């Protein structure tokens, strides 16, 4: 029975149709079930669809056209930095010298690949202002956990075992408190002030002898730069804690300031965000960590170093927290990031920050006329609107997001961060043109007008998509995970 959410033409099988014709066997036929336990031998032929090659091609081509990706449309997905990935990155990643090597090869046979990784480490050290970098962590959240484990190892090595708490602002990325918990710490929240940045008085209240670290997302998830970082660093360091910098939003400050210059002890980066590795669908990612000289001994091992006879992996690191990923990180994503950095150069990376900030502020000022803007100062790479005005008319932020689908746009992040009622988090990225930004702005303005003049149209959206409005509770608790019931 066909799923009611899909048109019946999804089922294309017709008895007797086939899409292949194999030649006659020119070798002796073997019984492939010989020697198998009878319990593992299929009794009946599999119930596979019978379709022609043409029908298969049209089916999957049609499905691909329903996909939404950054190559086909605008992604204003706040916090995720869903920007365009230059195709030269893909070309380099597919070069035989990179794509045909194996991680178990003798390091002497892959010196070119190791030189690339070492150069990437060196570039990231310069960009972040940190003493040393490891490319091993596979993604941002693992980079967070790796950084916290190094901080934990540092405190334990100094006999400071009572430091059990990690301070996390209420404007941080959601993975921060989760990473702290997985690393064995207790997460403690510090509040934001009326300007949307960390409240120093509340920080002083929660910091103490049990503070292991402060995790700071900067710019924070409200898109605001934490202007009192030096004061925060002083407060935490004087208490004996360490400063952790969530560098997922690095594309807002690159070339203008560096975490290492602000006094941070650890930073992680999301190469699949700022440095244009493919992003979405759960990976692959890359979350390198950079550390101060004090924490360098605790980096994951092996560490890629340059020796007298070339590039090598250094295993003799007695204070290391150990390996955090097989091999040495996600090689393909690291290679794409290296290509991007070398293509852009120092001035190009600085321009990335300029255009990311310019685009976000342009959109924010255009949309503040139709939606509430909880924080009035200039933003960095992203901003958060509030749909409180529309909620008073019976339309929720979720309705607005679904209505955007009718206009062909991927919705922004909604209801995050949690400290903004009916929040809509928009990040245009630096890669989008003014025409694209204006198109999205015009659409948001049009929806705001619909909320006032025809709210039911927005409340019942989407209208033009293959799958229409769903029962959200049932969809979450009883998802339909296959075509047949």
Phi, psi and omega in degrees: 000131183288144174296131185293344180278353181241146177295151185295340180293353175299330179270110186246001185291135175226130184303133176096347180278148179214158183240012180209160176216108183274145177290162178297147178297135174246018176226161180299139179281137180247151175275105185290346180267357183298129178090351180276147172298137184303334181293339183258006181264126180294132180272330182232153178296146179296146181276078181263150178294147178251105184219158177278164178300320179298316180296322178298313182298316180293323180297307184286329175295320177296319178296320181296328180289340177275347177291151175242125180218168184294338177283347181245345182195172184280134179245092179275042192275096183305141178080343186261342179051062181271076183255171184294139178257111182304137185287343174296330176301317181291321179298315181294319181296339181262002176299140185305320183296341177257316188281341183256007177273165184232142183296343179270001178295153174300130180308333180293339182267355181230040183297327178296316178295320180290325175297319177300313180297318179296317177297324178295316176303315181297318179297316181292328175297318180292319182293323185263342182076022180264161185285318182213155183226141170244135179267005191292318184302142189274344182194173184302313182296323177290328174297319177301309182299318179299315179299317180292324178294326176291320177297318178297316180297322179298312181297318181294322179296335179262012178071016184263064189278354181275357181276094188247000187241140175243126182272129182231121178297155178288353178256016183277167171296145184297337179287340184300305179296328178294317179296320178299318180294315181296330179280000176094013179257165170263126180275130180240130183273136170246138188277158171270153176269189184294345178268357178087009178245173185300132178280111184298324179294321178290327176296316178299328181290321187266343181282150181184195182293343179265006181279121176272320184194161167248126175262122184237122170271121184216127350304152186283182186286355171273358181081017185251138178282133179283097188285349183249034183299316182298323176293320178297316180300318180296316181299312184289316181294321179295334177275357179092004180271174178247158180252126179249130182251115173282105185266022180298334182259032185297335183293358176264344186232356186305130179087350182250324178206162184226140179305320181299326179285343180270354179101014182280146182266331180220144173218142169243152179238154173251096182295333179282358175250284185299324188250027163061037164284156177305138189228137176119161179071018177089005177140188357286161180226183174206127184232065181305152176241138173246147184223161173286169181300326182296327183262357184305322180298342186264000180303152177302149175247151003281159175252133179283121182229165177256114181258186182293332183252020180122199183270140184210164176263126181264115181260337185280078182226086189298335182263002183298150175283355179098183180285140178246351177205145176301152179061228181222063178083182178276096189304314183298321179288320177299321179295319178297319179295320178299315179300317181297315181297315181291327178290317184282319185072174184299315181292323179295319178294325177294321178295327176306311180297317182300312183286327177298316180289319179298312181298318182294316180292325177299312180294319183299315182290330177288325186268345181294344179286335184250342181230158178287142178240103188294333180233123192272344182290165178301143178263180174257249188275347183209168179211163181238122173264165175237138178264026180300321180299318180286328180297326178296339179262009176092007181247125181270165175301323178300321179296319179296318179299318180290326178293329177301330179298325179295333180268003177086015180252144169286134181291159172285173172295135182237154179058030175210137359291163188288346183271013173237119180294133180052044187289145171230115186257115188244128175229107183283338187067167184277349187274349185272146180278164178299324180297319178295316179298316180297322178297318179291320178300313180300322179293316179297322177295318179298320179293322177300323177290322177298322179302322181282322189258333182211065186300329182297327179298322180283321182296332183260003181294156004273156182251336189251357182277162180300315176258123183275198183301130181251160170286107188299318182295314180294322180298326180281321186267332181227063182294145174269112189256003176214164184289318181270142175277000000 
